[in-house]
Structures are given as C-alpha cells and as structure tokens.
C-alpha cells in the first residue's frame, strides 16, 4: 500500500532525508514539495529527486504576492529537473498579507504561465472562492490540469470546481471535529478526482492536531477519508496515488525505499 503526499512544505531547519525516511516506513512513497517565494523556491527545487519520488513546484504564495518582481527567475526554475507544476499560487483573503488586488494580478500571471508551460497549477483558495474561480476561468487554458489544495469549501463549491476540471485535495482538517462541511463535500467528490496531502508542517491530523505535521501522518488522513467514502484504506491509497501520478504526469516508485 503506497501513498502520495501531494502538498508539503520543507523549512530550512528540517532534516528532509529523515522526514522522508520516516514517511516511507509507513508507505508514503511520493512527495510533492511546494515553493512559496522566490527564495523558498530555489531551496525547494534543490530537493527534487524523481528517482526517489520527490517532485517540486515553483510559484508565489498569495501571502507574498506583493514581492512579485517579474517571471524570469521563476521561469528559469520551472525548467529544472523534477519541477513539475506551478505552485503554490492563489488567493488568501483571510489574512490579506498582500493587498487583494495585487494577489489577483499575480495569480493571473502565474495561471497564464502554467497554461503556457503545460504544467499543472497548484491553487490556494482561502475565503476567496468567487474571485479564485473567476480568475481560473479567465486565465487558465481550458482543459489545463489544476489542483485545489487544502479544499475547505462547501459541497456546491466542490461540484463547481469539479465541473471546471479540478482535482480536490484533502488534508488533516478532514479529521477535525468541526470540519463538517469538508466531510460533507467528500460525498460529492468522486474518488477518481480526489488527492491527499499533509500540508506539513501545518494542519496535523487528529490525534496530533496542534503539533508539527509531517508526511508520515498521511496514512491517518487516508484512513479517515476512506471511512467517510465507505471504502477500504488499501483501495483509497491505490486510487489517490494513481490520481496523483496522472495529474502530475509522473511515475510512482514501485517500492518504498
């Protein structure tokens, strides 16, 4: 039984080798590490190792959209081996660390870049659903692959994203007692359109909620999602791993190292 963590972050002080070794020990064989700023992206790209199931994305998180100063360096990073997607990009109106107008401008630029390069877009959407949906419609090439990471919307929003072609990714929040809307949304998401992620080091699942998250906790998320979907954990792992490989256009390692 193999799992694919489709969204995680690595801090400079993290021992990435130890982190992935612990995850592989519980069956996590795929790791998709996200970039969030230019500096962070440079460090993230250095981690990429497709032979070991480690893939990376390059983008600008909405929190730091105000720092955007052109695409040339991002474009260069996106040509590096193991860089398979544009992300993490999107909108976050919860904190508005960057002005909403600037967030929208930068998001549009990166959506167009993803369309140009033919790479999937990894999208952050928090308290910004109408604008996020509209910008995807306006700036992402029709039929282009994209992921709504850390989906927290309503069932209606899930259905609207699905109609646009999205893959929807669930993380540890699905285990939180008050996250009823997330579990309700699972009922309308076909398992073939579902991904799993930790978003580590954030959002650790129960029983580790409030602690530092890590990819080794992905099976806990998968177990809860499988229960909600009325299927075996083994089946969910197989389908969501296949989904990840399909949307990201990668091959899955056949063994856990």
N, C-alpha and C positions, 0 to 999 in steps of 0.2 A: 504494500500500500504506500503510494508516493503522493506527496503534497507539493503544491507550488504556491509560495508566498508572493503574491503579485503586487505588493506595495510595502516597502520598508525603507527606513532611513538609517544611515550609519553616521554616528558622531565621530569626530577625530580621536576621541579617547577610547573608542570601542576597540576591543580585540576581535576583529571581524573573523579571523580564522577560527577562534574559539567559539564565536557565536554560530557560525555555520556548522561547525563540527557538532555542537550540541543539538542543532536542529536536524541535521542528517541522522543523528542517533534515534530520532523519533519519526523518521520517514519524510522529512522535508527535503526535497532534492532540487527544487527550483527557487531562485531568489531574484527578485526584480527590484533593484535599488534605485530610488528616485533622487534626482537633483532638484534643488530648490532655489539656488542662487548661482551666480557665475562661479564664485569661489568654491561653493559646495559641489557644483557640477564637475569641476576639474578633479576634485578628490574622489567623487563618485565614479567617474569614468575609469579611474585608475584601478578600481576594484573589479571591473568587468573581467570575467573569465568563462566564456561559454562552455569550455570543456568541463568545467566544474559546476555548470548550471547557474552561473551568476551573470545576470544581464543588468543593463543600466538604462536610465532615461535622463535626458537633459532638458531642462526647462526653467522657468522663473515662477516661483510661488506667488500668488496674489499678495501675500503679506509684504513682499519686497518689490512689487511692481514699480514703485517709484524709482528704483535703482536702474531701471532699464535704460541702456545707452547704445542700442543697436544690436543687430543679429549676428554680426560677423563672427564673433568668438563662439557663440552658441552653435552656429552653423558648422564651424570647424570641429567642435566637439562631437557633433552628431554624425560625423564621418568616421569616428574611431571604432575599432573592433568591439563588438559586444554592446554598442549603443543602439538600442532597437526601437526607441519611442521618444516622443516629445512630451515631457512632463517633469515635474508636476506643474500644471498650469491651471488657470481657472479664476473663480471669483470667490471672495470671502467678505461678506457684508456684516458678519458677526462682530469682528474687531475693527475692520476698516483701518488697518495699519498703513495701507496706501489708499489714497482717495478713490472712491468707486469709479469715477470717470477714467482715471489712469489705469485702474485694474482692467476695465473693459477694453481700452485701447491696446494694452499689452496682450491680453488674452486673444484678441482678434489677430494680432500679428503672429502669435505662435500657432494658432489654429491654421492660418494660411501657410505657415512653414511646414506644419505636419502634412497638409494637403500636397504641397509642392514635393516634399521628400518621400511621400508614400509611407510614412511611419505612423503607427497608432498614436493618438493623443490620450494622455492620462489626465483626467479632469477632476479638479477640486471644486465642489459647489456647496457653499455653506450660506444659508439664508439669502440665496441669490438665484433661486430657481428660474423665475421668468426671464431675467437677463441672460443667464447662462444658456438656457435653451435657445433663445433667440440668436445669440452670438454663434452658437454651434450651427444653427440653420443657415446663418448668413455667411459664415467664414470657413466652415469645414466642407470640403468637397463631398457631394452626395455619395453615399456608399463607403466613405472612408471609415476605417475602424477607429473606435474610441471607447474608453473605459470611464465610467463614473465611479471614481474611487470613494470608498467610505460612504456608500449610499445610506442616507438617513431620511429619505423623502417618504411621501405617502404612497399608497398603492396606485392612485391615479397618476402621480408623477412617475412612478416606476413604469407604468404602461405607456406613458408618453415617451419616455426615454427609449423603451424597447421598440416602439414604433419607428423611432429615428435610427435604430440600428445599434444602440448601445449595448455593451456588456456592463453589468452591475456587480460591484464588488462589495462583499460584506466583511466586517472585521469584528473585533471583540465586543463592540457595542451590542451586537445581537444577543449577547449573554446578560446584558444589564436588565434588571427587573423592570425599569420604567420604559424600556425601549420597545413598547408595544407596537408602535407604528412600523418599526423595522421588521418585526416578526410578521405583522400583517402583510407587509409588502412581499415577503417571501412567498406568500401563497399565489401571487400573480406573476412571479418571475419563473419562467421555465428553467429547469436546471441546466439546460444547454446554453443559457445566457448568463450564468452565474459564475463569479470568481470569488476566491477567498484571499484575504490579506491580513497581516497583523497591524500594519501602520506603525510598527515598532520604531522607536521606543515608547510610543504613545498607546493609549487605549487598551491596556492589558485586559484580557477576558477574566471573568469570574473563574476561579477564586483568587486571581492575582490582581483584581481591579485596584487601581491606585498605586500599584508597583510599576517598576520599569518593565516594559514589554520586550519580547524578543521573538524571533522566528520559531523557536522551539514550542511556543504556545499555539501555533497554528492548528494542530490537531484538536485542541479544546474548542476552537471556533468551529471547526468542521463537524465535530460531534454534535454541537448544538444545532447547527444548520441542518444536518442530516435528520435529527429528531424532528425539527419543525417541518421538514419536507416529507417525512414519513418514509425514509429510505435508509439503507444501511450506510454506515460510515465508509465502508470499503467502496461502495458504489459512488457515493458523493466524491470521495477522493479521486477516483478514476475519472469521473466526468469533469470535475472542475479543473483537474490537471490537464486533461485534453483540451478543455476550453482555453486555458491559459496558453498552451502551445499554439493553438490555432490563431487566436487574436494577436499574439506576439510574433507569430511566424518563426518559432524556434522548435528545436528537437529537445525532448525531455531525456535527461540521463536515465539509463536503464537500471542503474543500481545506485544505492546510497553509498557514498564514499566513506 
